[in-house]
Amino acid sequence: MRVIWRFFVADTTQWRWQQLSDDRTVVAESPLSYETYDSCVAAARAQGYVFEATQGRLTRPGNDHRYPKR
């Protein structure tokens, strides 16, 4: 099962994290709130979070002209 990590600001205006399954069901969530994004990510890393950089756009045939190669 692939896990999706979500970082968000809760009603308390503090950061929290969640682990979601492919169908967006909450698998786990932070027991605490964090004042900064960095401290929230650090707590998620302790639970197995690994940063993965976003991938570039995939072009569909016929749309090649819209996204020039860099």
C-alpha positions, -999 to 999 in steps of 0.1 A, spaced: 0 0 0 13 34 -10 10 61 17 3 97 9 15 123 35 -5 154 41 7 185 60 -18 211 70 -27 239 94 -54 228 119 -81 250 135 -55 258 162 -34 275 135 -7 250 142 7 223 118 -3 187 118 4 157 95 -17 127 83 -9 95 64 -35 87 38 -41 55 19 -46 56 -19 -84 60 -14 -77 90 9 -86 71 41 -67 84 71 -42 57 82 -25 77 109 -22 113 121 -1 134 144 -10 132 181 2 167 186 2 201 168 34 219 159 42 256 158 63 254 126 61 234 94 97 222 100 90 207 134 59 190 120 80 174 92 106 163 117 79 146 137 66 129 105 101 117 97 102 99 130 71 81 118 86 71 84 80 102 62 106 105 34 106 136 12 101 129 -25 106 157 -50 77 164 -73 81 150 -108 80 171 -140 48 174 -160 40 145 -183 30 156 -217 2 140 -237 6 134 -274 -4 165 -292 3 188 -263 41 188 -267 41 224 -279 25 236 -246 54 225 -224 87 232 -241 117 212 -230 141 231 -207 
